[in-house]
Amino acid sequence: MILKKESTAGVAVTPDVPIELLAESVAVNWDFSAVSPIAGSRSKNIKTVANQVGPFDGSVELYCEPNSVGYFLVALFGEDVATTLEAATVYQHDFEPLNTLQTLTMDIKVAGESYIRRFFGVRISKITLSKDDNKIKMVVDISAQRVFDCARATAVYANGTVLDLDQSSGITTSDTLLVLDEANLDTVNNILTVSAVVSETRLTVSALGAAVAVDDVIVIQAQTIDGDDYEISKEFIWAGGADVYIGTTENPMQQLAAKTNVEDFEIVIENEIEPRWSATGVDVVDRMPANMLLKGVSATGKFTQFHTNPEFIDCLRSNEQIGLRFNFWGPSISSDVAAAASGTIETDGVGTVSVTVDAAGEAGNDYAIIVEQGAAALSASLSGKLITVTLAAIAGSNTTTLVAGVIDALSGVSCVSAGADLVTVVDNPDKIFFAAGRDAAERSLLRFDFPNVRLNVFTPNLSAEEIVNEEIPFTAYRDSNDEREVFCRLRNAIATY
């Protein structure tokens, strides 16, 4: 399979990123239906009428590795927020569900043939991550707005550079076309390059080497791909390459407990997509969806471990919020780059209050600050990695210098101020997250954070001579403090997707 982002949704481009696949099951439903009017015949199927077709749904399976996974995450969540940590070496991509998704063009080579099936206007409807032996496997459910399987020539040409056909949507000027003899589809009569897509039913191509007949079949020639064309890294693994953290208090992502013995897992992130068909013309492509509308997003999953105490049963019974973090670690990509994380409190002017974690390392990025209005004196407290600044009732007591002083007095962080402005809740309405913390030895990373998880029904059952296991399903919800329902971070050596 080869893929590429589209500039305009549903307008095909020529893919240029080869992806290693385990399997694919994307179906094309060229449906017809029977018309059975009252007639003087016992036959129920008098004639057929072409149905609307699409979307073209299915899945592709692959092992999850640090480089190629980003293309699917962009299509699942929307464009990433990219940060260059080290030019040409380390890049960080942060994903949260957006209202506009990136669409893809995907070429899938047909069996042992020399041509491809092209899906375009491809939306990612669901990604499921799970453990396959010790490898992290990813099943990507796709929903394509349109497909180019093949086309038929609709006019006879003995020579020249004109090719009339019944579908040009999906063909680009970077493609090479094969014209197959309609009497024997193993025979290639012409190999043509495309110089212009004139209309839905006409192309300008390189000079014909042989005559084109009506009903000759036109396909897109597959690109030649070898091992050097794949830009891949080592696949993520589970035991020896991942860790899981759980937080069971308020603001759980700043209160994550130590690593826990999660033995198995599944993460499912799903977009609800609704195809819409319209009366847009009489061509083959007009049978396909005219639009694909994006609706809601949901995140679910499960984790499995042996039963140790009733903590999760209590969370289920009380419908309490918990937080989950899944880290999948890849190979080393940088070293000697330790840096401390920091966060900045805004003011009503140009001044700032800058807070830095004393210990260098990526763990400092979990720190956050909440600024709230108080009714007494200015104060600050630290719970886990959450700093709460309670402003004084008297506004003049909330200068940058004074706020920096109460934070600096906390253990594990340092604080400096700039300017003499006032800190207000208006200027800091949400949780302030820390950033830029880096470990001395940095590895590629795929991280999923679920800040507001509610456990679904489960029961740790007993059986003879067996350890009591817990398979705990969960649903992720939007967290009012973090202002997000799921957060994904990808760190690797790829600059852009």
C-alpha positions, 0 to 999 in steps of 0.5 A, a space after each residue: 500500500 502507498 498513501 498520501 495526504 490530499 490537499 482537497 478532500 476527495 480529490 486524488 493525489 499520487 501517493 508517495 509513502 509506502 506502508 508495510 501491510 499485514 492484510 487488507 479487506 477494503 471492499 468495493 460494492 458495485 451493487 445492482 438491484 432487481 426491478 420486478 414490476 408486474 409482468 406476464 412472467 414467473 421470473 422475479 428478476 425482470 431487469 437490473 438497475 445500478 445502485 448508489 455505491 460506497 462508501 468503500 469500507 474495510 480495514 488494513 492491518 499492520 504492526 505499529 511502528 514510530 514512523 508510519 503510524 503518524 500518517 494514520 494519526 493525522 487522518 484519525 485526529 486531524 492535523 498535529 501540533 508539531 514541535 522540533 526538538 532537534 532539527 533533523 533528529 527528533 520531532 514531537 507530534 501532539 494530537 487531539 480530536 479536531 473538527 476537520 480531518 485530513 483525507 488520504 489517497 491510498 493505492 493498494 496493489 491488486 494481488 500479483 498484478 501490475 496495477 493498483 486499486 486507488 481509494 481517495 477521499 479516505 477517512 479513518 473511521 477507527 483505529 484499534 491497537 492491541 497486543 499480537 504476541 508481543 508486538 503492538 498491532 494496529 487495525 485501521 478501519 477506513 471509509 473511502 468516498 471514491 474509488 478508481 478500480 478501472 475504467 472503460 474506453 468509450 470511443 475508438 482512436 487509432 492514434 493521437 493523444 486523446 483518450 475518452 473513458 467513463 471515469 477519470 476521477 482518481 487519475 492524476 497527471 503523475 500516473 501511468 495508465 495501462 490500456 488492456 485489450 477488451 478481448 483479452 485483459 492479459 494483453 497490454 495494448 498501450 502504456 500511457 502517461 497522463 498530461 491532462 485530465 480534461 474532464 470526467 470522461 476525457 484525458 490527454 495522454 502520450 501518443 497511442 502506440 496501438 488503436 484503442 477500441 470501445 470497452 478496452 479497460 484502463 487501469 493505473 500502473 503500480 509504482 515500483 517499490 523496493 525495500 529502500 523506499 520504506 522509511 520505517 523504524 522498529 515496531 513497538 512491543 509490549 513486554 520490554 517496550 511499554 508501560 501503563 500508569 493509572 490515576 484514581 484521583 481528581 486531575 488524574 494525569 497530574 496524579 498518576 501512580 507508579 507503573 502498574 502490571 497491566 498484562 493486556 490491553 485494547 485501545 479503540 478510537 472511533 470517528 462517526 462518519 456519515 456518507 451522503 449521496 446527491 444527484 450530481 450527474 450521470 457519470 460512474 463517479 456520481 454513484 459514489 458519495 458526494 460528501 462524507 460528514 464527520 460526526 462524533 468521536 469516541 474512545 474506548 478500550 480495556 485492560 487486563 491484570 490480576 486482581 489485587 484489591 477492590 480499587 477498580 470495583 469501587 471506582 466502577 460502583 462509584 462511577 469515579 473518574 480515573 486517568 490512563 496512560 499507555 506508553 509505547 517506547 521505540 528505539 533510542 533517537 537522541 542522547 545527552 539532551 536532558 532538559 527541565 519542563 516549564 510552564 508560564 502563567 499569564 498576566 493582565 499586561 506583558 509580565 509573566 510568571 515562569 515555573 520550572 521543574 527542578 529535576 530535568 526529564 520528560 516526567 516534568 511535562 506532567 506538571 500543570 497549574 490551575 489559577 483560581 480566585 480565593 477569598 483570603 490571602 494569596 497562596 500556592 499548593 502542590 498535589 502530585 504534579 498539580 500546582 494550585 495558585 489561589 489568588 488573594 481577594 485583594 487584586 493588588 496582592 496578586 502581582 507577578 513578584 508575589 505570585 512567583 514567591 509563593 510558588 517558588 516556596 513549593 518543593 520541586 519547582 522554581 519560579 521567577 517573574 518578569 514585569 510588575 503586572 497582575 495575575 488574574 483568573 481571566 488571563 488563566 482560565 484553563 489548566 496550564 500545562 508544562 512542556 520542554 522536559 526531556 530525558 537524557 536518553 530519549 526514545 521514540 514514543 507513542 503515548 495515549 492519555 485518557 484524562 477522564 475514564 469511566 469503567 464499564 461493567 466487569 466482574 472478577 470471577 473465580 475458577 478452580 486453581 486459577 488466579 483471579 483476573 480482571 478484564 476491565 473495559 472503559 470509556 473515555 469522556 471529555 475532561 472539564 479540567 484538561 479540556 480534552 477526551 484523549 491526547 496522543 503524543 508521537 515522538 520520532 525522526 519524521 518532521 511532518 506528516 
